[in-house]
Every structure is written in structure tokens, then in C-alpha cells.
Amino acid sequence: MTALASGLEVLQVFDQNSPRMTLSEVAVKAGMNRAKARRFLLTLHALGYLKKQHRHFELTPMVLQLGHAFLTINRYATIIQPYLEDITREIHESTSLGTLDGDEVVYMARSAAEHRLMAIQLSVGTRLPATYTSMGRVLLAQLPDTQLESFLTKVRLQAHTERSIVEPDELRKILKEVRQQGYAIVDQELDSGLRSVAVPVFGQQGFLLGAINISTNAGRVDMETLLGRFLPLLQEKASLIRMAVS
């Protein structure tokens, strides 16, 4: 947490009056020694948040994602809500909109079916581990390679059920497949009997709004139905949302 705080402090020293700075200037403005400032500058550069020209560092457009995702997802959650409700009316299953926050998925909108799927009550604001949810895996697969690798080297995988993936290399392989195919399925890895499918949701300009999913009971809905009926429905709604969100 201390490292995260220091990294954010380094980003915040860049402003209108100091858009380009040397290592020494950043260290002075951030109130840290040169060695510490250098570590954070190089890490932020490797992650794509800073660019380096000779001795000077400056912010890249990637820093806009830090606030843009939150602002857009809150602004458009009310637009997306009716599409979630349409899905629930059509197939009588719960569906949600989520966004990535660190190693968790945060529920931003939800349309719940009458039947309850998990022991905990899911609602707007609920947080679940990204690695064991379909929405989380879809969103992780959208990360740039450097960010994804950083995530995979730090994340702690744990068995929630006997089906849970606990090896980083296996998760890396799955996320690669998710990125290629454009959807994710998680089958009883977070909670026994819980099966879900998710797709990413974009705005007209191509920015990532989050992910939408359909969650169901494995005993009630088989994989053929999940892929043959639920996935196309999600993809259809994601396309409609993209046209609706400017």
C-alpha cells in the first residue's frame, strides 16, 4: 500500500506548471530521495503512464484511464440498466454490469432474477475477486500486456471450490483465450453451482465501459445453453449499448 501511495504521489506532481520534469525535479517536488523517485518513475514508464525523452519524464494519455473509467461507468450505468432488465425478462436469469478495480470486480448495475445464486447478496457496490468471475476475466483480458503481467505476478490465487484455478500460468493461458474469443465463462470456480458468461462493453469511441454477464445455476442451465443462447444475447446487448453510448 505504501508503494501504491508513493506511485500515485509521483503521478500527481505533474501538473500544468510542471508537465515535463527530470528525475531530480520529481524527487524534490514529491519529497523523496532520488533513488526512490527513480524506481517509481521507471515503473510508471514501464506500465505506460509516463514517457521519457532524454532526461525528462511526462505523462501519457494512459493516465486518463484512471479517472475516465469511473466517470464513464457511473454516467452510463443508468443507460445500460434497461438492457440488463431486458435480458432478465427474456431468460429469467440475473445479469450485471461490472468494472475492474485492482484485483476485484465492482458491480455497477444489476438486474436480479427471482432465484438467488450465491450465499451473499449481490447488489450495486458488491466486490468479487476478478480472477474467479467471468466479468473479471473479460476485463483482465483487456489490460495491456505489461499491466496484465504485473497483475499475474502479484495476484494471490486461492481455491474457492475444487474447480478453482490456482496456477498463474493456467490463468495466463485462459486470459489469452478470453482475449482472442471475446468472452469468458467461469464454471463453479467461485461458488459451487454458479456458472456465468461475460462479454466486454464498449462505447462508440471504443473506450471500455466494463463487462456485462449472465449468471445462472449449473444444475439448471447447461453449457450448450450458455454458449448457444446466453452468449449471443449478451453480444447483442453489448452491440446495442455501444450504439447508445457516445
C-alpha positions as YAML, in Angstrom:
chain: A
units: angstrom
residues:
- id: 1
  name: MET
  ca: [0.00, 0.00, 0.00]
- id: 2
  name: THR
  ca: [2.90, 2.36, 0.73]
- id: 3
  name: ALA
  ca: [4.35, 1.70, -2.73]
- id: 4
  name: LEU
  ca: [0.96, 2.36, -4.36]
- id: 5
  name: ALA
  ca: [0.60, 5.63, -2.45]
- id: 6
  name: SER
  ca: [4.09, 6.74, -3.47]
- id: 7
  name: GLY
  ca: [3.43, 5.87, -7.11]
- id: 8
  name: LEU
  ca: [0.28, 7.98, -7.10]
- id: 9
  name: GLU
  ca: [2.19, 10.83, -5.47]
- id: 10
  name: VAL
  ca: [4.69, 10.76, -8.31]
- id: 11
  name: LEU
  ca: [1.91, 10.96, -10.90]
- id: 12
  name: GLN
  ca: [0.32, 13.87, -9.07]
- id: 13
  name: VAL
  ca: [3.44, 16.06, -9.13]
- id: 14
  name: PHE
  ca: [2.98, 16.50, -12.89]
- id: 15
  name: ASP
  ca: [0.68, 19.47, -13.46]
- id: 16
  name: GLN
  ca: [0.10, 22.46, -15.69]
- id: 17
  name: ASN
  ca: [3.13, 24.26, -14.28]
- id: 18
  name: SER
  ca: [5.38, 21.18, -14.41]
- id: 19
  name: PRO
  ca: [4.34, 18.99, -17.35]
- id: 20
  name: ARG
  ca: [7.92, 17.78, -18.01]
- id: 21
  name: MET
  ca: [10.44, 17.11, -15.28]
- id: 22
  name: THR
  ca: [13.78, 15.49, -14.69]
- id: 23
  name: LEU
  ca: [14.38, 12.83, -12.04]
- id: 24
  name: SER
  ca: [15.82, 15.43, -9.67]
- id: 25
  name: GLU
  ca: [12.85, 17.76, -10.12]
- id: 26
  name: VAL
  ca: [10.37, 14.95, -9.47]
- id: 27
  name: ALA
  ca: [12.26, 13.88, -6.35]
- id: 28
  name: VAL
  ca: [12.20, 17.41, -4.93]
- id: 29
  name: LYS
  ca: [8.55, 18.01, -5.74]
- id: 30
  name: ALA
  ca: [7.45, 14.60, -4.40]
- id: 31
  name: GLY
  ca: [9.58, 14.96, -1.28]
- id: 32
  name: MET
  ca: [11.51, 11.72, -1.75]
- id: 33
  name: ASN
  ca: [15.12, 10.79, -2.42]
- id: 34
  name: ARG
  ca: [16.42, 10.30, -5.95]
- id: 35
  name: ALA
  ca: [16.71, 6.51, -5.70]
- id: 36
  name: LYS
  ca: [13.10, 6.10, -4.61]
- id: 37
  name: ALA
  ca: [11.83, 8.58, -7.21]
- id: 38
  name: ARG
  ca: [13.80, 6.78, -9.92]
- id: 39
  name: ARG
  ca: [12.21, 3.42, -9.04]
- id: 40
  name: PHE
  ca: [8.71, 4.79, -9.30]
- id: 41
  name: LEU
  ca: [9.40, 6.78, -12.46]
- id: 42
  name: LEU
  ca: [10.81, 3.72, -14.23]
- id: 43
  name: THR
  ca: [7.91, 1.53, -13.05]
- id: 44
  name: LEU
  ca: [5.33, 4.05, -14.23]
- id: 45
  name: HIS
  ca: [7.22, 4.35, -17.51]
- id: 46
  name: ALA
  ca: [7.16, 0.56, -17.95]
- id: 47
  name: LEU
  ca: [3.41, 0.49, -17.24]
- id: 48
  name: GLY
  ca: [2.79, 3.18, -19.86]
- id: 49
  name: TYR
  ca: [1.74, 6.05, -17.59]
- id: 50
  name: LEU
  ca: [4.88, 8.09, -18.27]
- id: 51
  name: LYS
  ca: [7.07, 8.63, -21.31]
- id: 52
  name: LYS
  ca: [10.74, 9.54, -21.22]
- id: 53
  name: GLN
  ca: [12.60, 11.84, -23.57]
- id: 54
  name: HIS
  ca: [16.29, 12.13, -22.77]
- id: 55
  name: ARG
  ca: [16.35, 13.27, -19.12]
- id: 56
  name: HIS
  ca: [12.73, 14.37, -18.91]
- id: 57
  name: PHE
  ca: [9.55, 12.49, -17.95]
- id: 58
  name: GLU
  ca: [5.98, 13.45, -18.78]
- id: 59
  name: LEU
  ca: [2.52, 11.94, -18.50]
- id: 60
  name: THR
  ca: [0.96, 9.87, -21.29]
- id: 61
  name: PRO
  ca: [-2.74, 9.80, -22.24]
- id: 62
  name: MET
  ca: [-2.97, 6.47, -20.41]
- id: 63
  name: VAL
  ca: [-3.35, 8.32, -17.08]
- id: 64
  name: LEU
  ca: [-6.80, 9.44, -18.27]
- id: 65
  name: GLN
  ca: [-7.97, 5.87, -17.81]
- id: 66
  name: LEU
  ca: [-7.57, 6.18, -14.05]
- id: 67
  name: GLY
  ca: [-10.45, 8.63, -13.76]
- id: 68
  name: HIS
  ca: [-12.18, 8.12, -17.08]
- id: 69
  name: ALA
  ca: [-13.36, 4.60, -16.33]
- id: 70
  name: PHE
  ca: [-15.03, 5.68, -13.10]
- id: 71
  name: LEU
  ca: [-16.69, 8.73, -14.61]
- id: 72
  name: THR
  ca: [-17.98, 6.97, -17.70]
- id: 73
  name: ILE
  ca: [-19.24, 3.87, -15.94]
- id: 74
  name: ASN
  ca: [-21.21, 5.94, -13.43]
- id: 75
  name: ARG
  ca: [-22.55, 8.21, -16.13]
- id: 76
  name: TYR
  ca: [-23.72, 5.36, -18.32]
- id: 77
  name: ALA
  ca: [-24.89, 2.83, -15.73]
- id: 78
  name: THR
  ca: [-28.41, 4.26, -16.00]
- id: 79
  name: ILE
  ca: [-28.28, 3.86, -19.78]
- id: 80
  name: ILE
  ca: [-27.13, 0.24, -19.50]
- id: 81
  name: GLN
  ca: [-29.63, -0.75, -16.78]
- id: 82
  name: PRO
  ca: [-32.61, -1.21, -19.16]
- id: 83
  name: TYR
  ca: [-30.58, -3.59, -21.33]
- id: 84
  name: LEU
  ca: [-29.83, -5.71, -18.27]
- id: 85
  name: GLU
  ca: [-33.51, -5.75, -17.37]
- id: 86
  name: ASP
  ca: [-34.39, -6.82, -20.92]
- id: 87
  name: ILE
  ca: [-32.10, -9.82, -20.55]
- id: 88
  name: THR
  ca: [-33.67, -10.83, -17.25]
- id: 89
  name: ARG
  ca: [-37.16, -10.55, -18.69]
- id: 90
  name: GLU
  ca: [-36.23, -12.69, -21.66]
- id: 91
  name: ILE
  ca: [-34.35, -15.54, -19.98]
- id: 92
  name: HIS
  ca: [-35.28, -15.12, -16.29]
- id: 93
  name: GLU
  ca: [-31.65, -15.01, -15.17]
- id: 94
  name: SER
  ca: [-29.60, -12.42, -13.28]
- id: 95
  name: THR
  ca: [-27.34, -10.09, -15.23]
- id: 96
  name: SER
  ca: [-24.87, -7.43, -14.14]
- id: 97
  name: LEU
  ca: [-22.50, -4.67, -15.24]
- id: 98
  name: GLY
  ca: [-19.08, -4.61, -13.60]
- id: 99
  name: THR
  ca: [-15.84, -2.68, -13.78]
- id: 100
  name: LEU
  ca: [-12.31, -3.57, -12.69]
- id: 101
  name: ASP
  ca: [-10.83, -2.04, -9.55]
- id: 102
  name: GLY
  ca: [-7.45, -3.53, -8.71]
- id: 103
  name: ASP
  ca: [-7.91, -7.27, -8.32]
- id: 104
  name: GLU
  ca: [-11.67, -7.02, -7.83]
- id: 105
  name: VAL
  ca: [-14.77, -6.57, -9.94]
- id: 106
  name: VAL
  ca: [-17.17, -3.90, -8.67]
- id: 107
  name: TYR
  ca: [-20.84, -4.29, -9.54]
- id: 108
  name: MET
  ca: [-22.09, -1.02, -11.07]
- id: 109
  name: ALA
  ca: [-25.58, -2.10, -12.22]
- id: 110
  name: ARG
  ca: [-27.62, -5.25, -11.78]
- id: 111
  name: SER
  ca: [-30.89, -6.89, -12.77]
- id: 112
  name: ALA
  ca: [-31.63, -9.77, -10.42]
- id: 113
  name: ALA
  ca: [-33.80, -12.77, -11.17]
- id: 114
  name: GLU
  ca: [-36.09, -14.19, -8.51]
- id: 115
  name: HIS
  ca: [-33.84, -17.16, -7.75]
- id: 116
  name: ARG
  ca: [-30.79, -16.47, -5.61]
- id: 117
  name: LEU
  ca: [-27.47, -17.83, -6.84]
- id: 118
  name: MET
  ca: [-24.96, -17.16, -4.08]
- id: 119
  name: ALA
  ca: [-24.90, -17.15, -0.30]
- id: 120
  name: ILE
  ca: [-24.03, -13.43, -0.36]
- id: 121
  name: GLN
  ca: [-26.49, -10.86, -1.66]
- id: 122
  name: LEU
  ca: [-25.18, -9.32, -4.88]
- id: 123
  name: SER
  ca: [-26.00, -5.65, -5.43]
- id: 124
  name: VAL
  ca: [-24.50, -2.44, -6.80]
- id: 125
  name: GLY
  ca: [-21.20, -1.93, -4.98]
- id: 126
  name: THR
  ca: [-20.54, -5.62, -4.35]
- id: 127
  name: ARG
  ca: [-16.92, -6.64, -4.89]
- id: 128
  name: LEU
  ca: [-15.79, -10.09, -6.02]
- id: 129
  name: PRO
  ca: [-12.34, -11.43, -6.98]
- id: 130
  name: ALA
  ca: [-11.69, -10.66, -10.64]
- id: 131
  name: THR
  ca: [-9.80, -13.89, -11.19]
- id: 132
  name: TYR
  ca: [-12.80, -16.07, -10.38]
- id: 133
  name: THR
  ca: [-15.60, -14.17, -12.13]
- id: 134
  name: SER
  ca: [-16.46, -14.07, -15.81]
- id: 135
  name: MET
  ca: [-16.66, -10.27, -15.81]
- id: 136
  name: GLY
  ca: [-13.30, -10.08, -14.08]
- id: 137
  name: ARG
  ca: [-11.58, -12.32, -16.60]
- id: 138
  name: VAL
  ca: [-13.06, -10.39, -19.52]
- id: 139
  name: LEU
  ca: [-11.77, -7.14, -18.05]
- id: 140
  name: LEU
  ca: [-8.36, -8.57, -17.16]
- id: 141
  name: ALA
  ca: [-8.02, -9.80, -20.73]
- id: 142
  name: GLN
  ca: [-8.45, -6.20, -21.93]
- id: 143
  name: LEU
  ca: [-5.43, -4.97, -19.96]
- id: 144
  name: PRO
  ca: [-2.23, -4.07, -21.84]
- id: 145
  name: ASP
  ca: [0.34, -6.86, -21.68]
- id: 146
  name: THR
  ca: [2.60, -5.05, -19.21]
- id: 147
  name: GLN
  ca: [-0.26, -4.40, -16.78]
- id: 148
  name: LEU
  ca: [-1.57, -7.94, -17.10]
- id: 149
  name: GLU
  ca: [1.84, -9.44, -16.41]
- id: 150
  name: SER
  ca: [2.26, -7.18, -13.41]
- id: 151
  name: PHE
  ca: [-1.13, -8.33, -12.14]
- id: 152
  name: LEU
  ca: [-0.31, -12.00, -12.64]
- id: 153
  name: THR
  ca: [2.98, -11.75, -10.76]
- id: 154
  name: LYS
  ca: [1.29, -10.20, -7.73]
- id: 155
  name: VAL
  ca: [-2.17, -11.75, -7.53]
- id: 156
  name: ARG
  ca: [-2.85, -14.39, -4.90]
- id: 157
  name: LEU
  ca: [-4.87, -17.29, -6.27]
- id: 158
  name: GLN
  ca: [-6.86, -19.40, -3.85]
- id: 159
  name: ALA
  ca: [-9.25, -22.30, -4.16]
- id: 160
  name: HIS
  ca: [-12.87, -21.28, -3.55]
- id: 161
  name: THR
  ca: [-14.11, -24.62, -4.88]
- id: 162
  name: GLU
  ca: [-12.48, -27.79, -6.19]
- id: 163
  name: ARG
  ca: [-12.74, -26.29, -9.69]
- id: 164
  name: SER
  ca: [-10.84, -23.08, -8.88]
- id: 165
  name: ILE
  ca: [-7.70, -22.38, -10.89]
- id: 166
  name: VAL
  ca: [-4.73, -21.78, -8.61]
- id: 167
  name: GLU
  ca: [-1.78, -21.74, -11.04]
- id: 168
  name: PRO
  ca: [-0.81, -18.35, -12.58]
- id: 169
  name: ASP
  ca: [0.33, -19.99, -15.83]
- id: 170
  name: GLU
  ca: [-3.05, -21.63, -16.27]
- id: 171
  name: LEU
  ca: [-4.82, -18.34, -15.62]
- id: 172
  name: ARG
  ca: [-2.49, -16.60, -18.10]
- id: 173
  name: LYS
  ca: [-3.45, -19.18, -20.74]
- id: 174
  name: ILE
  ca: [-7.17, -18.74, -20.04]
- id: 175
  name: LEU
  ca: [-6.97, -14.94, -20.23]
- id: 176
  name: LYS
  ca: [-5.19, -15.22, -23.58]
- id: 177
  name: GLU
  ca: [-8.06, -17.35, -24.87]
- id: 178
  name: VAL
  ca: [-10.60, -14.88, -23.46]
- id: 179
  name: ARG
  ca: [-8.87, -12.02, -25.27]
- id: 180
  name: GLN
  ca: [-8.95, -13.94, -28.56]
- id: 181
  name: GLN
  ca: [-12.55, -15.16, -28.35]
- id: 182
  name: GLY
  ca: [-14.06, -12.03, -26.80]
- id: 183
  name: TYR
  ca: [-15.92, -13.67, -23.92]
- id: 184
  name: ALA
  ca: [-15.30, -15.56, -20.69]
- id: 185
  name: ILE
  ca: [-17.05, -18.44, -18.98]
- id: 186
  name: VAL
  ca: [-16.44, -19.31, -15.34]
- id: 187
  name: ASP
  ca: [-17.92, -22.60, -14.25]
- id: 188
  name: GLN
  ca: [-18.25, -23.09, -10.49]
- id: 189
  name: GLU
  ca: [-14.83, -21.66, -9.58]
- id: 190
  name: LEU
  ca: [-16.12, -19.05, -7.12]
- id: 191
  name: ASP
  ca: [-19.15, -20.85, -5.73]
- id: 192
  name: SER
  ca: [-20.38, -24.41, -6.31]
- id: 193
  name: GLY
  ca: [-23.29, -24.36, -8.74]
- id: 194
  name: LEU
  ca: [-22.56, -20.84, -10.01]
- id: 195
  name: ARG
  ca: [-21.95, -20.63, -13.76]
- id: 196
  name: SER
  ca: [-21.59, -17.38, -15.71]
- id: 197
  name: VAL
  ca: [-20.66, -15.90, -19.07]
- id: 198
  name: ALA
  ca: [-19.49, -12.32, -19.75]
- id: 199
  name: VAL
  ca: [-18.51, -10.03, -22.62]
- id: 200
  name: PRO
  ca: [-16.80, -6.61, -22.64]
- id: 201
  name: VAL
  ca: [-18.87, -3.48, -23.25]
- id: 202
  name: PHE
  ca: [-17.50, -0.51, -25.18]
- id: 203
  name: GLY
  ca: [-18.72, 2.97, -26.05]
- id: 204
  name: GLN
  ca: [-18.92, 4.35, -29.59]
- id: 205
  name: GLN
  ca: [-15.39, 5.74, -29.37]
- id: 206
  name: GLY
  ca: [-14.03, 2.35, -28.40]
- id: 207
  name: PHE
  ca: [-13.39, 3.05, -24.72]
- id: 208
  name: LEU
  ca: [-14.06, 0.20, -22.32]
- id: 209
  name: LEU
  ca: [-17.13, 0.74, -20.14]
- id: 210
  name: GLY
  ca: [-16.88, -2.56, -18.30]
- id: 211
  name: ALA
  ca: [-18.33, -6.02, -18.75]
- id: 212
  name: ILE
  ca: [-21.82, -7.49, -18.65]
- id: 213
  name: ASN
  ca: [-22.61, -11.02, -17.61]
- id: 214
  name: ILE
  ca: [-25.36, -13.57, -17.15]
- id: 215
  name: SER
  ca: [-25.06, -15.73, -14.05]
- id: 216
  name: THR
  ca: [-27.04, -18.89, -13.54]
- id: 217
  name: ASN
  ca: [-27.21, -22.22, -11.75]
- id: 218
  name: ALA
  ca: [-25.15, -25.02, -13.29]
- id: 219
  name: GLY
  ca: [-27.84, -27.55, -12.47]
- id: 220
  name: ARG
  ca: [-30.48, -25.55, -14.31]
- id: 221
  name: VAL
  ca: [-28.54, -24.28, -17.36]
- id: 222
  name: ASP
  ca: [-26.07, -26.46, -19.25]
- id: 223
  name: MET
  ca: [-23.01, -25.23, -21.16]
- id: 224
  name: GLU
  ca: [-24.74, -25.68, -24.51]
- id: 225
  name: THR
  ca: [-27.45, -23.22, -23.49]
- id: 226
  name: LEU
  ca: [-24.89, -20.85, -22.03]
- id: 227
  name: LEU
  ca: [-22.95, -20.74, -25.30]
- id: 228
  name: GLY
  ca: [-25.80, -21.17, -27.75]
- id: 229
  name: ARG
  ca: [-28.39, -18.82, -26.26]
- id: 230
  name: PHE
  ca: [-26.99, -16.69, -23.43]
- id: 231
  name: LEU
  ca: [-23.72, -15.65, -25.09]
- id: 232
  name: PRO
  ca: [-25.35, -14.40, -28.34]
- id: 233
  name: LEU
  ca: [-27.87, -12.47, -26.24]
- id: 234
  name: LEU
  ca: [-25.09, -10.77, -24.30]
- id: 235
  name: GLN
  ca: [-23.22, -9.94, -27.50]
- id: 236
  name: GLU
  ca: [-26.38, -8.46, -29.00]
- id: 237
  name: LYS
  ca: [-26.96, -6.24, -25.96]
- id: 238
  name: ALA
  ca: [-23.28, -5.19, -25.90]
- id: 239
  name: SER
  ca: [-23.64, -4.05, -29.54]
- id: 240
  name: LEU
  ca: [-26.79, -2.09, -28.72]
- id: 241
  name: ILE
  ca: [-25.12, -0.46, -25.73]
- id: 242
  name: ARG
  ca: [-22.17, 0.55, -27.89]
- id: 243
  name: MET
  ca: [-24.52, 2.32, -30.30]
- id: 244
  name: ALA
  ca: [-26.36, 4.01, -27.42]
- id: 245
  name: VAL
  ca: [-23.29, 5.31, -25.60]
- id: 246
  name: SER
  ca: [-21.45, 8.15, -27.31]
...
